[in-house]
Amino acid sequence: MLRLRVKQAMADAVAIGRVWRYRAGAYAPSGRVVPSGERPAEQSRFDAAVAAAEGELEKLAAANEIFAAHLELAADPMLMENVAEKIAEGMTAADAVHAASGELAALFAQIDDEYLRARADDVRDVCRRILRQLVPSETDPFAAIPDGSILAADELAPSDTARIDFSRVRGVVTRRGSATSHLAILARNRNLPAVVGLGDDFDRLDDGTIVVLDGLAGELLIAPDEHTAAEYRRRMEEAEARSAAADAYASQPVTTRDGRALAVLANAGSVDEVERAIRSGADGIGLFRSEFLYMQRQDGFPDEQVQTAAYARAAELCGGRPLVIRTLDIGGDKSLPYYRFPEEENPFLGWRAIRVSLELRDMFRTQLRAILRASARGGVRVMFPMIVSLAELRDALALLEECKEELRRQEVPFDDRIPVGVMIETPAAVFMADELAAEVDFFSIGTNDLTQYVLAVDRGNRRIAAMYDTLHPAVVRAMRLTVDAAHRHGCEVGICGEFAGCAAHAELLVGLGFDELSVAPPSVPAVKERIRGLETPQAELTARRAVEAATASEVHELIGVG
């Protein structure tokens, strides 16, 4: 048995299962020689795959001009002839496409012209699309995950996680990643044990090996003996019993011991997660990540009807409780399979979130109309991410008003007084909090990005991961400034970053004056239970000392977090 200590273990839970390795884009050529009599049929299979790929690309080209270039490549004579020659020589259509992809990409990569060199990636993308038509497993590689597996991958993009059936997965391990990556967030939302950013030790994981993920101790055990495995199974049963005890009171409203009421809401990225959150006792949804609705698609932005149906269903499940829908928060570490974002040296400082929406106005208008239409079900709120200036906020608000006027003319029902909020995620938003609060109904502090930007620490960089600390006094002070500014204007303020989901942080957050906390659904019962044991005056004293602290270690010691 090998026991590894890991720093980035997600979810306070334990899992045991066999490793299933996901290897992205790892098409393995069959090497089969096709009999001469079957080669015309193999050519026909290739032609049909190209036609299907062209059909997909024609739809995508309407949303993004890069796919117009891909459409041309799919019918490029050089590609067609190269593949046809290989099929005539006895290769399968899939093997021929795979081989041609490598050869043509290598040719483009050797060209001096920078633009033509970049076409090598386009060739690979087009050939992968054709391969997905020829090889069913290429369409959804995650379909082969056995039940009860520990999923192991170099990394998992948000577009990957959107395609995984997590009911078949007991835990996740990745070579790369961080505690605030979207995989980590998803794991916490599902209380799914996960180890992200394992590094070189990832190579110790072989397909079929039994492993234990211990999110409580931050350990990964490879090939445990039967005695050890039995001990972990016992601990799993005990944890389930404790969770059941907290669940018994989870759906009840929460107040501190001295009677101060707070709302504990949940974060969600899909209608299914909304349903789980409400079952867990959440007082509503404090963050509905609408980007997952976009990332699950392969053929372009979701239309108004698709979005309206999803948001309306989520509102129905909330039953009048708050449903805070964050508009598309894409860019940074989140991409779309059908839209190519520009190459950027610093994507977290680049074209992302509200900046994308305000530029792709037709897309933004579609989303705002869908949110407004769903608001007729009650409880819906809209929230804009990554706002750094009044100009951005006013531009977004103006477009929202235009959408309202369109719906009025069309006599489509909606909540004319839908609450509007902004995410506070940057130092600029903190310093502009007074001005922003005067124009919106609520704030929500996103501690993941706020910590990253206040401390100038890349949250995905393992070398400086230890510097990423939301308990740094600078971050705590930024939260205090924001809460105070919001309350001066009668603006509610919540917190929806992963930081809020740790019950040990509840005293600090109550003391800072937050009106609501939005956490991963499995964390709702424990956070509520912790708040019920707090006294507001003591929490305020703790918060005051944290704000006055000189170092992060002082704050850690103050609230009892290692």
N, C-alpha and C positions, 0 to 999 in steps of 0.2 A: 504494500500500500504506500502511495506517495501522498503526503499532506502538504498543500501549498497555501501559504498565507497570502490573501489578496486584499488590496486596498479598496477596490471598487466593486463591492458586492451589493446588488440591488434587492430590495424587498426583505423584510424580516421573516424569512421562511426557509424551509429546508426541502430539498428535492433529491430523489434517487432515481436514476435511469441509465439507459445505455446511450452512448454518444452516437449521433447521426451527423456526419460532416457534410456541410453544404459548400460546394465549390462553384463559385459564380463563373458562368461562362465556360465551364470545363467540358466542352463537347469532345467526346472521345471518338475519333474515327474508327469505323468498324473494320476497315481493311478488307472488306468482302469484295471479291471479284464477281461482277454481275455477268451471268452467261450472255453470250452475244444475242440470243433470241429475246432476252428480256430488256435489252438496253433501250429500244424505242419507248417502252413503257416507262423506264426510268427517266428518260428525257421528258416525257409527258408529265410526270410527277413534278419535275423541276419547273416546267412551263406553268403548271397550275399554281405552284407555290409562289412564283414570281407574280402571277396575276393577282393572287390573294394579297401579297405584300403591297402591290401597287394600289389595290383598293383601300388598304389601310392608310397608305401614304397620301392618297388623294384627299381623304378626310382631314388628315393632320396638317396638310399643306395650307388649309384655310386658316388655321390657327397660328402657324409659325412658318416663316418662309424657308427655314432650314430644311423642312421636309419637302419643299419643292425641289431642292437640289438632290435630296435622297431619291425622289421619284425619278429624276433623270438618271441617276446612277443605277437604279433597279433595272432599267432597260438599256444600259450602256452596252454597245456591241462588244467592247473588250471583255466585259464580265460574261456576257452571254456566250461568246465564242470560247472563252477559256473553260467555262463549265461544260459546254457541249463537247469539247475535245476530250475532257477527262471522262465524261460519261461514255463516250464512244470507245474509250480505251478500257472500260470495264469498272470504273468507280461507281459507287452508289451516288445518287443525286446529292445526298447530305455530305458525303465525304468530298465530293467535287466542289461544292460550295465552300466548305471549310478550307480546302486547299487553295482554291482561287482567292479567297479572302486574304489569306496570308501572303500570297504572291503579289497581288495587286496593291495591298497596303504597303508592302515593302518597296514596291516601285515608286509609289507616291512619296514615301518617307525619304527617298534618296534625292528628290528634286530640290534644287536650290531655292526656287520660289516658295516663300513662306505660306502663301495662300494654298498652293497646290499640295504642299507638304501636309497641311491640315486636313486635306481630303482623305488621308489614310484612315483617320478615325471614322469619316463618313462611310468609307468602303466597308469597314468592319461592322458598323451599325446596320447598314443595309443587308449585308450577308447574314448577320444574326437574325434579322427580321425574316429573311427567307428561310433560314434554318428552323425557326420556330414553326413555320408552316410544314416543314418536312418531318420534323421530329417532335411528336406530341409532348414528350417530357420536357422539351425546351420551352414549351408554352408555359408550363407551371412546374418548375423543378421542385417546388415545395410539396407537390402532391404526393411525393414518395415518402414523406416523413412517417415512420411507424408510430403508432400510439404509444404514449408514455416515454418519448425520447427526450434526451438532452440535446438540443440543437446547438451545433458548434459551427461557427463561420468566422472567416477573417474579419468581416464586418457586415452589418446589415443596414442598408439604407432604408429610409422611411417607405420608399416605394416597395421594398422587399417585405417589410413587416406588414404592410397593408394586404399582402397576398398569403400570409401564413395563417393556417388554421391552428390557433393556439390551444384549442381544446385537446390537441394531440401532443402538445409539448409540455413537459414538466419543468424545464429550465433551459437557460440559454447561456452559452459561453462564447465570447468573441476575442479575437486577437487584438483588435483595435477598438477604441471607443472611450467614452468618459462617463462619469457619474451623472452628467447632465445631458447626455446624448438622448435622442428621441427613442432609441431602443431602451435605454435605462428608464425613461419616463413611462414607456409602455409597460415595462416589466413591473414597475411599482404600481401602475394602475390595475394590473391584474394580480398583484401579489405573487408574481412569478419570479422565483429565484433566478438570478442572473449574475454572471461575472463578466464585466466588460473591461477591455484593455488588458488582457492576460499577458500580452507580449510573447516573448520567445517560448515561454512554457506552454503556449498553445500547441506547439508541435508534439507534445507528449500525449495528446488526445488522439486515439485511434478509433475508427469506426467500430462500434459494438462494445467498447470498453464501458464497464459500469463505473459511474462517478457519483459523488455526493456533492451537492451545492449547499453550503451552509451560509445563508445570508445573515444569520444572527451573529456568527463568530467571524465571518469574512474568510471562510476557508473553502478550498476545493480539494476533495479527497479522490484520488484516482485509484481504481481497483481496490476498494476496501475489503477487508476480510468479513466473513459472515457475522461475527460478533459485533464489529463496528457498524455494519449495515443495520443490524437488529436494533442497536442502541439509537440510531438516527430515526428509525421507524417509530420507536417509542416516543422520541422527542416530537416527532411530527404529530402524533396523536395527542400529546399534551398541549401543543400549541393550538391545535384545532379546538380543544376543550376550552382553553382560555379565550379564544376568539369567539366561541359560541356564547360565553358568559357576557362579554362586552356587547355582542350583537343584540342581546335581549333588551338593552336600553337604547340602542343606537337610533331608533326612529323617533325618540322623544326629543322635544326641544331642549336646548342646552343653556344653562346659566351657570355663572360662577357661584360659589358658596354665599356670596353677599348679594346675589340677585341680578348681576349684570348679564344681559342676554347677548349671545353671539350666534351667528349662523355658521354652521359647518357644511359647506357645499363640496361638490366633487368635480374633478376634472374628467373630461371624456373626449374621445375622438371619433365616436360612432354612435349610432342609435342603440346598438347592443350594449355599449358601455354605459349609456345613459340609464338603460333599464337596470343594469347591475348596480349602478350608483344609487339609484332610488331604493332598490332592495336593501342596500347596505345601510340605509338610514340617512342618506344625505338630505340636506334641507333644500336641495336644488342643484343646478349645475353652474358652478362659478366660472368655468372655462370649457366651452365646446370648441375643440380645435377643428375648424372647418376644413383645414388643408388636407386632412385625411380623406375627405370626400373627393378631393381633386386627385390625390395620389393613387387612389384605388383604380382610376380609369387608365385605359391605354390609348384612347382614341380622341382626346381633346377635353377641353374644359366641360364640366357638367353643366347642362342647360338649366334654365329657370325652373322647369317642371321637376327635374330630378332633385334640385336643391330644395325647392319648396316642400316636396314630399318628405325629405329627410328631416328638415328643420321642424316641420309641422308634427311629424311623428314624435320627435324628441320632446316638443312642447306638450303633446298629449301625455307622454309618459311622466313628465314633470307635474302634471295635474295642477297647474297654476303656480307652482313654485318657480323661482327664477331660473331662466335658461339664458346664460350669457354666451352669445355666439360671437367669437372672435373672427373678424373677417380674415381672408386668406393671408396666412403668415408663411410665405414661401421664400426661398433663397437661403443664404447662409449654408447650413448643412442639409437643407431640404430641397429636393428637386422634383421635377415632374417628368414622367417617361415620354411625354409627347411635346415637351417645350424645352428648347435648349436655352439655357441661361448663358450670358456672356462669361468668358473666362475672366476671373478677377483675382488679383494678388491677395486681397483681403475681403473675401466674400461676406464676412460678418459685419464689415464696415461698408458694404456696397449696396447693390440693388436688391432689396429684400423688403418683405412685409408691405407696409402701406406705400412704400415707394413704387413697388411693382403695381399695386392696385391703381394708384393715381395715374400711372402711365398707360396701363391697359384698361382704359376707362369703360369700354364695352363689357369686358369681363367683370369689372367691378360693379357696373350698373346691374348686370344680371344677378350678381350675388345679393346686392342690396334690395332689389325687388323681391327676391325669394325670401329674404329674412323678413321684410315687411309683410309679405303675404302670410308667412307663418305666424307672425305676431298676432293675427286675429284669434289664435288659439289661447292667448293669454300667457303672461309671464316672460315673454321674450325680451331680451335686451341685446343691443348691438355694441361691440367694442372694437376699437381700432388699435392695431399693434404698431409698435416702434414709432410713435409720434414724438417728434423732437422740436416742433415749432407750432405756433398758432396758425401759421400759413397752411401747413399740412392739415391741421385739424379743421380749419374753416373750409378748405377745399373739399375734404371728405364730407363735412356737414352739408355743404351746398349741393353736392351730388345726391346725398340722402334726401334732401328736400325736393330735388328735381324728380326723384323716383316716387316720392309721396304724391307729388302733383300728377304724375302720369297715372298712378293707380286711382286717384280721385276721379280723374276724367274717365277712366275705364270702369268706374264704379266697382272696383275691387276692394273688399273690406281689409282693413289693417288697423293696427293700434297707432293712432295719430300722435300719441304721446309716448311712443316707445322710448324707454330710457337709453341714453347714449353714454358710453364711457371710453376711456383710453387706458392702454397699458403704460405703466411707468417702468421703463426698462433701461433708460440711459441717464447719465448725469444731466444732460440738457433738459430732459423731462422733469427731473427733480428740481432743477433751478427755475424752471418755468411753471412749477406746480400751481402757484397762486393764479397765474393767468389761465392755465388750462382748466383749473377747477371752476372758474367763473363761467365756463361755457359748456360743461358737461354735468352729468348726474352722478357719475361714480368713477373712481380709479380702481385699478387692480395692479398691484406691484408684481412684476415678473422677476423673481429673485435670480433665476438662472442667468438671464442676460444682464440684469442690473449688476450682479456680482462681477461678471466678466468685464463689463465696461468700466465700472468704478475702479477695479483693481488692475485693469489692462492685462488680464490673464486669459489666454486662449483656453477655454474650458475643455477642449479636446486634446490639448498638448500634455502628454504623460510626463514630460520632463519637468514641467512646472505645475503639475496637478496639485501639489501640496500648498501652493500659493492661492489656489482657488478656495476661498473660505467666506461664506456668507456671514460668519460671526466676526469678521474683521470690523473694527470700530467704524471705519469709513462707510461700510455698507449699512451698519446699524444706524448711523447718523443720517444716511440718505433716506432710510425708511422713516425715521422720526420726522425729518423735514417734510416729507411727502404727506404723512398722516396729518400733521399739524396744518399744513396748507389746505388740505382737503376739508378738514373740519371747520376752518375759518369761513369757508364758503358753503357750508351745509352739504358738502359732497361726501357720500359714503366712500369708504376705502377698504379694499380687501387685498388679499395676497394669494397668488395662485401658483407660485413657484414650488419646486419640490421641497424647499426648505420648510414649508408650512405643514407637510405631511408627517414630520417627526414630532411625536407627542411631547418629547422633551423640550421642544422649542415653544410650546404653547404659552408658557408663563411669560416669556419675553414678548411674544406677539400680542397677548392680552394687555400687557403693561404698556406697550407702545401705542395702544389705542385702536387697533384694527377692529373694524365692525364685523368682518367675516373672514373666514379662512376657507380656501378651496384646495382640496387634497386628493390624492389618489383614492379611489373608492374603498379599497381594503383598509385604508387608514382612518376612515370616518369614525368607527366605533371607539378606537383607542384615543383619538384626539378629543372626541366628545367626553370620554371618561376622564381624561386629564383635566379638561377645562372645569368640569364639575367639582374638582377638588381644589380649585384655586380661589384665593382671596384677591380682589382687585387692588387694594392698597399695597399688598406685598408684591404683586406683579408689577405695579407701577414703580416701586422702589427698585426692583430688579432691573427694569428697563432703564431707569435713570442711571443706575450704576454702569450698565452696559454702554450707554451713550457716552459716559464720561471716561470709560476705560481707555488705556493707552495702547493695549495690544490685544490681538485676537485670543491669545492664551488666557488673558484675564477674563474675557467674556466666556470662553469655554468653561473655565473654572467656576464662574459665577452661576451658570445655569446647569452645571453638572454634566456637560457633554465632553467626552474625551477628544 
